[in-house]
Amino acid sequence: MSMAAQWLEIRRGELPLVVSFPHTGIDLPGALAPRLVSPWLARKDADWYVERLYAMTLELGATTVRTTISRTVIDVNRDPSGASLYPGRSTTALCPTETFDGEPLYRPGQAPDDGEIAERRAQFFAPYHAALAEEIERLRERHGRVVLYDAHAIRSRVPRLFRGELPHLNIGTNRGASCAAALTRLIEQACEHPRFSRVTDGRFVGGWTTRHYGAPPRNVHAVQMELACRGYLDEPALPAAENWPPPFEPERAAALGAVLHRALAACLDFALRATGADP
């Protein structure tokens, strides 16, 4: 089943897996454009093509929740209070005013004030999470256990955010608090591949979504997957308007896509153990 709003896309499956795509959107409201330094900067940090990498979700019977709105408008994977997810480290805000590289997104005097941030939170953040919570609860009630898989990607090197080069596959479990250890092991095993490196709870331990919804005692298990873009894109050393994002090449992305398919299948296998249903 597909339900489309102007900016919110929900595709319903019947098996106990919800895949969220909080950062794949690139839409910018028309009234916002004149206030921005450039549309390219406002879209630079999108999770490029991630929804295409996970095209298999519907075939697997999973549910997807996606916003088409750019994270520059509002980041639905940040704490709505504005509190930092990584105190003491560089990160971007609920309504970002700069890119991952520290470049200003808004022209002088045009950044959103507290009132506008509250409006965006009500218009976009609250409905996104209401939809996500509804789908999680629908499937938990039906199956007894559900997995929430939060899908992300980021450039392999962002010196302002982390040192060196990010592993290809970055599994986040809020240091073991957001999902059962058995699920973590299944995903780790699914991610084993000679071409791809992986880490669990490294630089990225899971954003607000993973931390907020992950509640193993309630049979809601949440995990974040942060991909390094070089695993599926011809990633430039220095992103610029003329080279970022590069075109999506299905052949190049196929190997990583196969790994992600195994990871989602592992999540379903874990969730379905609660009812004894067939994956």
N, C-alpha and C positions, 0 to 999 in steps of 0.2 A: 504494500500500500504506500502511495506517495502523497504527501500533503505539502503543498508549497505555499509559503507566504512570500511577500515581496523580498524579504531578506533571509528568511529562515526556511531551511529545507529538512524535512523529516521523512525518512523512508523506513517504513515499518517491516520488520521481519518477525518471525514467531519463535526463534530460538534465543536462548538466554545470553546474548552478547550485544552490547551497545557500543558502537564506534563513534566517537565524537571528533569533529573537525573544526576546531575553534579558530584556526588561523589561515585557512585556505582562501578566504574571501579577499577580493580586491576592490569591491565597490566603494565609492566615495560619494556621499550626498552632494548634489550640485552646489548647494549653498556653501559647502565647506571648501571647495576647490580654490576660490580666490584667496583664501586665508593661508593656504599651504605654500611652502617654498617650491615644491614641484610634485605632481602626481607620482612620478617615478620614486622619489624618496618616500612618499606615503605608502607605496606598495613594496618597497625594497625588501622588507623583512617578512613578507608573506611566506607561508609554508608551501612553496611552489609545487604544484602538481601532486600533492600528497593524496588528494581524493582519487586521482587516476591510479596511483600505486595500489590503492586499496579497492579497486573496482570489483574485486571478488567478494566483497562483503555481502552483497545482496544474494549472490549465488549460494553463499554459506548459510543464509537464513538469518543474518544479523540485522540489527536496526542501526541506521545512521542518523546523526543529528549534525547539521552543518549550517554555519552562517556565511552568507556571501559578502558581509560587510568587512571592510579592511580593519585590521587590528589598530590602525591609526585612529579610527573613530572610537572604538572601545575594545579593550582586550578582555574577552570573556573567560580567559584563563588566569586572571589576576584576582586577588582578594578584593571584593567590592568595597571594603573599608578603606582601601588604599595602602594597607600595610604591605611592606616588602615581603616577598616570598623567600628572599635570600638576604637577610640582614647583613650589612657590611660588605656586600658585593654589588657590583654594577648590575642593574636590571632596568627594565622599562616599566612604566606606570600603567594604571588602569586605563587612562586616556593618555597615551604616550605623547611627549612633546619633542622627542628626539629618537633617532634611529639607534639600532644596536651599536653603531660606530660613533655615536655621540653627535651626529649631525642634526641641527634643528629642523623640525618638521613644519613649524609655523613661522610666518612672517612676524616681525616685531609687533608685540601688542595684540596678537591674534590667537594666542593659545587659549583653550577653554578655561573658564573660571569654575569655581565650585558649583555654582548653579547649573551651568551647562553640563558639567560632569554628572550631576545628579539626574538631569534630564536624559542623558545618554544611557545612564544606568537603568532608568525606568523603561526607556524605549527599546533597548537592545539586550542588556545583560539579564534583566529579570525574566523576560520571555524565553530567552535561550535556555536558561537554567530551569525554568518551569517545565519546558518541553523535555529536557534531559531527565529531570527527576521523575516526570510522569512515565517516560519510557522505561526507566530502570525499575520503577515500582510495578508497572504492568507485567514485566517479565519475571520479576522476583516473585510476585504473587502466583504466577502461573507455574513456574519451575522450581521455586524454593531457593534458588541460588542464581545470581547473575554476575557477569563480568562486564565492567566498563573499561574500554580500551581507548585511551586518549592519544590521537595520532598527530605527530608533529614532524617538522624537519627544520634544519638550520644550516647555514653555511659551515663548512668544516673548520674554518679559522675565523674567529671573531675576537681579536686580542683584548678588546675592552671587556668581554664577558668571560673568557677563559683562556688559559695558556695553551699554546701548542695546537695540535690537531685533534679534533674530536674523534672518538671511535665511530665506526659506521652505525652501530646500533646501541642506543643508550636507553636502557630499561630503568624506569623510575617507579619505586614502590613506597615512597616516603619512608625509606630506610626500614622496610618490612612492615610498616604499620597499615598500609592501605590494602594489602592482599595477603592471602595465605602463602606460606613459604613453598607449599607444593605447587601453587600456580607459578610462582617465580621460577622454580626449577624447570617446569614444563616449557615456559617461554624461553629460558636460557638454552635449553636443549634444542628447541626449534630454530634458534638463531645461530647455531653452530654451522659455520661455513668457511671453507679455506680462503675465500676472497674477502670476508668481512670480519672486522674486529667488533667486539662487544664489551659492554661494561654494565653492571647493575649498580644503581645509586651512586654514580660518579658525579660529574658536574651537575647533572639534572636528576633530581630525585622525585620529580612530579610537581606539577603546578597546582593551582588552587582546585581545579576540578578533581584531580586524583586525591588530593588531601581531604577535600570536602566530602566526597561521596564514598571513598573507600572505608568500609565498615564491616570487616570480616565477621564480627559477632552477629550482624544482621544478614549475613550471607550476601553482602554486596562487596565485591572484590574489584579494586580499581588499579590500573597500571597505566603508566605513560610510556610511549615509545617515541623517542627523539632520534631522528635519522640525520646523519651527516649527508649533505646534498651530493657529495662526490660519489656516493654509492649508486646514484642513478642519473646524475647530470654531469655534463662537461663543465665543471665548476671553474670559473676564472680565478686567478690569484687576487685580482683587485676588481670587485664588481663595479660596473659603470652602466650608464643608461644604454650604451650600445651593446653590452654583452650580458646583461643580467635582467631577467632570467634567460638562459639559453633555451633553445627548443627542447621539448620533451621528446625523447627517442625511446619508443617502446622496446626496441631490441636491447638497448643498453640497460634499461630498467628491469628487464625480465628476470635476471638472477636474483636481484633484491626482492622483486615482487614475489618470487617463489618462496623466499625465506619468510616474508610477511604473511603469506598464505598459511604456512606452517604455524606461525605464531598465533594467528587467529584461530586456526583449527585446534591448537593446544588450549586456548582459552575456552572454546566450546566444549572440548573434551572434559575439562575441569568442571565447568558449570553443569554439564549434563550428568555428571556422576551423582549429583544430588537427587535426581529423579530416576536414574537408571535408564533414561531414554537413549535412543541411538543417536550419535552425532550426525 
